[in-house]
């Protein structure tokens, strides 16, 4: 591995840094963006059951807000359960935007790495081409410098593409998961608003 890095020259170091950051972000998002942590199954049903039995209490709201991102959204609605429907919905939407923004944490960085990695590889390719042209002299070609230039060009190009492909795959995967979580939270919040205002009864989610 060290021989490859040495052959690729100094342009490989930004790519190595980008790869380490990308791997760290992917692992962190895989741990954080789990359905059971974001939108726990049956949470809405438990909230409605507690609301119907004891009403809205500070303890219920606090425990709900600490439970999960979905709990935070539902807690925002329960804090305004006495308010008119538009006010309750606005409070839920405000909290939902905050939660959605937090769920997208680091995704911009991962997407940026996916976009710039091929450019960093291309930069290494340009450096390698400069080395290749520099090997030409009136007295002939320097084989060692020519080989080094080719190594820089090829290794950096390949490594840039190698970083970009998985980074883009996971970026799009995480974006899709976040969008799905947001939709689930919106549906749960809408059901809570309807139940609190007496427009519908709790039914199993289909």
C-alpha positions in Angstrom: 0.0 0.0 0.0 2.8 2.4 0.9 4.4 1.7 -2.5 1.2 2.7 -4.2 1.0 5.9 -2.3 4.6 6.6 -3.0 4.1 5.9 -6.7 1.0 8.2 -6.8 3.0 11.1 -5.5 1.9 14.0 -3.3 -1.5 14.6 -5.1 -2.8 11.4 -3.5 -2.8 12.9 0.0 -5.9 15.1 -0.4 -7.7 12.0 -1.8 -6.6 9.9 1.1 -7.9 12.6 3.5 -11.2 12.7 1.6 -11.5 8.9 1.7 -11.0 8.8 5.5 -13.7 11.6 6.0 -16.1 9.8 3.7 -15.8 6.4 5.5 -16.2 8.1 8.9 -19.4 9.9 7.7 -20.8 6.8 6.2 -20.3 4.8 9.4 -21.8 7.6 11.5 -24.9 8.0 9.3 -25.4 4.2 9.2 -25.5 4.2 13.0 -27.7 7.3 13.4 -30.2 6.9 10.6 -31.9 3.8 11.9 -35.6 3.5 11.7 -36.0 2.4 15.2 -34.2 5.5 16.4 -35.9 8.0 14.2 -39.5 6.8 13.8 -40.0 4.1 16.5 -42.9 1.7 15.7 -46.0 2.2 17.8 -44.9 5.5 19.3 -48.0 7.4 18.0 -50.3 4.7 19.5 -48.6 5.0 22.9 -48.8 8.8 22.8 -52.5 8.7 21.9 -53.2 6.1 24.6 -51.4 8.3 27.2 -53.2 11.4 26.0 -56.6 9.7 26.3 -55.9 8.4 29.8 -54.2 11.3 31.5 -54.3 14.2 29.1 -51.2 16.2 28.3 -48.7 16.4 31.2 -45.3 18.1 31.3 -43.8 14.7 32.0 -45.4 13.2 29.0 -44.2 16.0 26.7 -40.6 16.0 28.1 -40.3 12.2 27.8 -41.7 12.3 24.3 -39.3 15.0 23.2 -36.3 13.0 24.5 -37.5 9.8 22.9 -36.7 10.3 19.2 -37.0 12.8 16.3 -40.6 11.6 15.8 -41.2 12.2 19.5 -39.9 15.7 19.2 -42.3 16.5 16.4 -45.3 15.0 18.3 -44.2 16.8 21.5 -44.3 20.1 19.6 -47.9 19.4 18.7 -48.9 18.4 22.3 -47.4 21.6 23.7 -50.0 23.4 21.6 -52.9 21.0 22.0 -55.2 23.6 23.4 -54.5 26.0 20.5 -56.5 26.0 17.2 -55.7 23.4 14.6 -53.6 25.8 12.4 -51.4 26.8 15.4 -50.8 23.2 16.4 -50.0 22.3 12.8 -47.6 25.3 12.5 -45.8 24.2 15.7 -45.4 20.7 14.3 -44.2 22.0 10.9 -41.6 24.2 12.6 -40.2 21.4 14.7 -40.3 19.1 11.7 -38.2 21.4 9.6 -35.6 21.5 12.4 -35.6 17.7 12.8 -35.3 17.2 9.0 -32.4 19.6 8.9 -30.6 17.7 11.7 -31.3 14.3 10.0 -29.4 15.7 6.9 -26.4 16.5 9.0 -23.1 15.7 7.2 -24.9 14.7 4.0 -23.8 17.9 2.2 -20.2 17.0 3.1 -20.5 13.5 1.8 -22.1 14.8 -1.4 -19.3 17.3 -1.8 -16.7 14.5 -1.4 -18.5 12.5 -4.1 -18.4 15.5 -6.4 -14.8 16.7 -5.9 -13.0 13.3 -5.7 -12.9 12.9 -9.5 -11.7 16.5 -9.8 -8.9 15.8 -7.3 -8.1 12.7 -9.3 -8.0 14.8 -12.5 -5.7 17.2 -10.7 -3.4 14.4 -10.0 -3.6 13.3 -13.6 -2.5 16.8 -14.7 0.4 16.7 -12.3 1.4 13.4 -13.8 1.2 14.8 -17.3 3.5 17.6 -16.3 5.9 15.0 -15.0 5.7 13.2 -18.3 6.4 16.3 -20.4 9.2 17.1 -18.0 10.9 13.8 -18.8 11.5 15.0 -22.3 14.8 16.8 -22.9 17.0 17.5 -25.9 19.3 14.6 -24.8 16.4 12.1 -24.7 13.7 10.8 -22.4 14.3 10.1 -18.7 12.6 6.7 -18.3 12.4 7.0 -14.5 10.7 10.4 -14.6 8.4 9.2 -17.4 7.3 6.1 -15.4 6.8 8.3 -12.3 4.6 10.7 -14.2 2.5 7.8 -15.6 2.0 6.4 -12.1 0.9 9.7 -10.7 -1.6 10.2 -13.5 -3.1 6.7 -13.4 -3.2 6.1 -9.6 -4.8 9.5 -8.8 -7.5 9.1 -11.5 -8.4 5.6 -10.3 -8.4 6.6 -6.6 -10.6 9.6 -7.3 -13.2 7.5 -9.0 -12.9 4.8 -6.3 -13.8 7.3 -3.7 -16.5 9.0 -5.7 -18.6 5.9 -6.5 -19.4 4.7 -2.9 -19.7 8.2 -1.6 -22.4 9.1 -4.2 -24.2 5.8 -3.6 -24.4 6.3 0.2 -25.2 10.0 -0.2 -28.3 9.2 -2.3 -29.2 6.3 0.0 -29.1 8.5 3.1 -31.0 11.3 1.3 -33.7 8.8 0.4 -33.9 7.5 4.0 -34.2 11.0 5.4 -37.0 11.9 2.9 -38.8 8.7 3.9 -38.5 9.5 7.6 -39.8 13.0 7.1 -42.9 11.6 5.2 -43.5 9.2 8.1 -43.2 11.9 10.7 -45.6 14.2 8.7 -48.2 11.4 8.5 -47.9 10.6 12.2 -48.2 14.3 13.1 -51.2 14.8 10.9 -53.0 11.8 12.6 -52.2 13.3 16.0 -53.7 16.6 15.1 -56.8 15.0 13.8 -57.2 12.8 17.0 -56.6 15.7 19.4 -59.2 17.8 17.6 -61.6 15.0 17.4 -61.7 14.6 13.6 -60.8 10.9 13.6 -60.1 7.9 15.8 -56.8 6.1 16.0 -56.7 3.2 13.6 -53.9 0.8 12.8 -51.6 2.3 10.1 -51.9 0.5 6.8 
